[in-house]
């Protein structure tokens, strides 16, 4: 009976370790990998494949977030908008405002 209790406690502990490790792999990738290699008794090939797959997923997510941030903030669009406003202010009192705007914007787009 005592042996049964030890096995039950050990399997619960092993199950909790597995759940905690998998959660950490998704939430805090480096900590999860360390926990997986230290705690888990999985075959080494499972650990390596899990590490590589999670590494790929981790960097795909970081790349997607970085791309989204750049797209949302749109630094080049904001620079162009500021330059357009500057050209509009410069060409405001010129008789041929359209030609002035075109010339001004072309100067800004030309490589220096």
C-alpha positions as CSV (number, residue, x, y, z in Angstrom):
1,X,0.0,0.0,0.0
2,X,2.8,2.4,0.8
3,X,4.5,1.6,-2.5
4,X,1.2,2.4,-4.3
5,X,1.1,5.9,-2.6
6,X,4.8,6.6,-3.6
7,X,4.1,5.7,-7.3
8,X,0.9,7.9,-7.3
9,X,2.8,10.8,-5.8
10,X,5.7,10.4,-8.2
11,X,3.4,10.3,-11.2
12,X,1.6,13.4,-10.0
13,X,4.9,15.2,-9.5
14,X,6.0,14.1,-13.0
15,X,2.8,15.3,-14.5
16,X,3.1,18.6,-12.8
17,X,6.7,19.0,-14.0
18,X,5.6,18.2,-17.6
19,X,2.8,20.8,-17.5
20,X,5.0,23.5,-15.9
21,X,7.8,22.8,-18.5
22,X,5.4,23.0,-21.5
23,X,3.9,26.2,-20.2
24,X,7.4,27.7,-19.6
25,X,8.4,26.7,-23.2
26,X,5.6,28.9,-24.5
27,X,5.7,31.7,-22.0
28,X,9.5,32.0,-21.2
29,X,11.2,30.1,-23.9
30,X,14.8,30.0,-22.5
31,X,13.6,29.1,-19.0
32,X,11.4,26.4,-20.5
33,X,14.3,24.9,-22.5
34,X,16.5,24.8,-19.3
35,X,13.7,23.2,-17.3
36,X,13.1,20.6,-20.1
37,X,16.7,19.5,-20.1
38,X,17.1,19.5,-16.4
39,X,13.7,18.2,-15.1
40,X,12.3,16.0,-17.9
41,X,13.3,12.4,-18.5
42,X,12.4,12.6,-22.2
43,X,14.7,11.0,-24.8
44,X,17.4,13.4,-26.0
45,X,16.0,13.5,-29.5
46,X,12.6,14.7,-28.2
47,X,14.4,17.4,-26.3
48,X,16.4,18.5,-29.3
49,X,13.4,18.5,-31.7
50,X,11.3,20.4,-29.2
51,X,14.1,23.0,-28.7
52,X,14.5,23.5,-32.5
53,X,10.7,23.8,-33.2
54,X,10.2,26.2,-30.3
55,X,13.2,28.2,-31.3
56,X,11.7,28.6,-34.8
57,X,8.3,29.5,-33.4
58,X,9.8,31.9,-30.9
59,X,11.7,33.9,-33.6
60,X,8.8,33.8,-36.1
61,X,6.6,35.4,-33.4
62,X,9.3,38.0,-32.6
63,X,9.6,38.7,-36.4
64,X,5.9,39.1,-36.8
65,X,5.6,41.5,-33.8
66,X,8.6,43.5,-35.1
67,X,7.1,43.7,-38.6
68,X,3.7,44.8,-37.1
69,X,5.3,47.5,-35.0
70,X,7.2,48.9,-38.0
71,X,4.1,48.8,-40.2
72,X,1.9,50.5,-37.5
73,X,4.4,53.2,-36.7
74,X,5.3,53.7,-40.4
75,X,8.4,55.9,-39.9
76,X,8.9,56.6,-43.6
77,X,5.2,57.6,-44.1
78,X,5.5,60.0,-41.2
79,X,8.7,61.5,-42.6
80,X,7.1,62.0,-46.0
81,X,4.0,63.5,-44.4
82,X,6.2,66.0,-42.6
83,X,8.0,66.9,-45.8
84,X,4.8,67.3,-47.7
85,X,3.5,69.7,-45.0
86,X,6.8,71.6,-45.4
87,X,6.4,71.9,-49.1
88,X,2.7,72.9,-48.7
89,X,3.8,75.8,-46.4
90,X,6.6,76.8,-48.9
91,X,4.3,76.8,-51.9
92,X,1.3,78.4,-50.2
93,X,1.8,81.9,-51.7
94,X,3.4,81.0,-55.0
95,X,1.3,81.7,-58.2
96,X,1.8,78.2,-59.6
97,X,1.4,76.1,-56.4
98,X,1.0,72.8,-58.3
99,X,4.3,73.1,-60.1
100,X,5.9,74.3,-56.8
101,X,4.6,71.3,-54.9
102,X,5.8,68.9,-57.6
103,X,9.3,70.4,-57.7
104,X,9.5,70.5,-53.9
105,X,8.5,66.9,-53.5
106,X,10.8,65.7,-56.3
107,X,13.7,67.4,-54.5
108,X,12.8,65.6,-51.3
109,X,12.6,62.2,-53.1
110,X,15.8,62.6,-55.0
111,X,18.8,60.7,-53.5
112,X,21.4,63.0,-52.0
